[in-house]
Structure formats: structure tokens, C-alpha cells
Amino acid sequence: MIKLGEYNILKVVKIVDFGVYLDGGDYWGEILLPKETAPAECKEGDELKVFIYFDSEDRVIATMSTPKAVVGEFALMKVVGTSKVGAFLDWGLRKDLLVPFREQRDEMVVGREYLVYVYVDKTTDRIVASTRLNRFLDKNPADYEPGQEVELIVARRTDLGYNVIVNNSHEAVIYRNEIFQPLSIGQHLIGYIKTIREDGKIDCILQKNDGHEQIDRLAALILAKLAENGGSLAVSDKSDPEEIYRLFGCSKKNYKKAVGGLFKQHKVIIGEKELKLKN
């Protein structure tokens, strides 16, 4: 069964001057793979991994080009045009991807990038996209554990911080005071479950919760950085969290814990504007 908007493994049944035809089964028949994306050398009977979609004339077609997202995925895409039916996105294929007006959270503007969800419209059997992301997120209670590593997609900036998509299925929040690195809409990154609240909402963090091993590793990193810089660094308890993250990739809270431990071990001297190795 052909999966529209996804990758399929199809057999070559005919080779012509303008490409190759693939076996699409009884429903789709022979599907053209145009010459420009077909392998230079292939023969009848070969099996090819291809992406299936509709071309500009609404004919089912195959390609070996890689789209920015397949059906069921979220991705950041740029608007390249608008019309009376909606906005069109560059998704890496010859035919642009439509976002119907009814699927636009806000009116989309040419040249801007938006995080969208790609799906097959059941009423038209066409591949389209939507910026109404909440419609496609799982509303069932999430089965995550605190501290669990998850894949995140940055979805939207809010007054609290950022809304993120967890494992391509649930919405979560990362609070502003727990972010120590630049984030951008559509960015993919690894995060961790902080807590699942009584109302079912999820809080995430970008670093593992504090632990002795983590602090020990950070302390070793601080000592190595001090040694690399002649025994001193222009950083202190009063430094901005962003500067601490830039230097050590950690929160200010963890930095203070690690430096406090080094101070108790008589390994560093804590100054008002700098940190120094103790001779």
C-alpha cells in the first residue's frame, strides 16, 4: 500500500527517456520517477526508496529529493507565495506545499518562516500543512518520567519562556529563568522532563537536574578552563547567566555549586570580578 507524503520502497517496472516508472500497485498504477532525480544507473526489477506526492498538475509522482518534512512531522519552512487559497511553502520539492487559509493560526507573510505540521487532508487527499499545531498534538496524559531524555522542537515564544513539542507528540513549557542558551523557532534539541503537573501539563528543562556527577564534571571543566587561560577567568558570582553558559555550558546555579566545592577544596580563589587557580 502506497503511503502518500512518505517514503516508499517501489520496484522499477519500466525505463523511458524521461525517467523510470515504478510499481504503485492496483490503486496508483505506474508512478513516474522523473529522470532528474532517478539514479543514473538502474534497471527493471530494482527497488528504490522514493518520496510520493502530487506534482503541479495533481499527478501522483515519485522523487528521490529530500523534503523538509514528511507527513506526520513538524518543520520550519519559508513562505514563498500566497494566493486566494492560502500560502505556499518551500519544502524542498518542485511543487510548493500549501497551507490553506483555515489552517493558518495568523495570516502568513511571504519571506517569513513558520513552524508547520504536514498531513494529508482527508477531504481532498492532498498533502498540506498547518500552523495550528495544537490540533495535531496528543491530548492524552503523557507517560514520561522526571529526568527522562526527550527530543524537543521549539514551537513558540511566550511570556513564560518557550513552548516546545516533546517527541513529536506533546506540548511542554521551558521557563525563561531556566534557559541559558539562545533558542530559535523550529530548532531541534535534546531536553529533559522536569515535571508533569497535576493538570497534565509538562515542564521541560534543557539540562539534567543537578547531581553529584554533573557537578564533579563541571568542576573539572572549570579547572581545565582556568589552566588553559593562565590560571584566571573574568567570571564571578555576579556574571550574567548567559556568560556563564557561554563559558561552561551550565546554569549559574550549577556554576556556583561547582565553584563552591572547588573553594572548599582550596583549589580556587573567588574574586569580585574573576576566578583564579590557587597556587
Secondary structure, DSSP 4 states (H G I P E B T S, - for coil): ---TTSEEEEEEEEEETTEEEEE-HHHH-EEEEETTTS-SS--TT-EEEEEEEE-TTS-EEEE-S--S--TT-EEEEEEEEEETTEEEEE-SSSSPEEEEGGG-SS---TT-EEEEEEEEETTTTEEEEES-GGGGS--SPP---TT-EEEEEEEEE-SSEEEEEETTTEEEEEEGGG--S---TT-EEEEEEEEE-TTS-EEEESSPPP-HHHHHHHHHHHHHHHHHTTTEES--TTS-HHHHHHHHSS-HHHHHHHHHHHHHTT-EEE-SS-EEE--
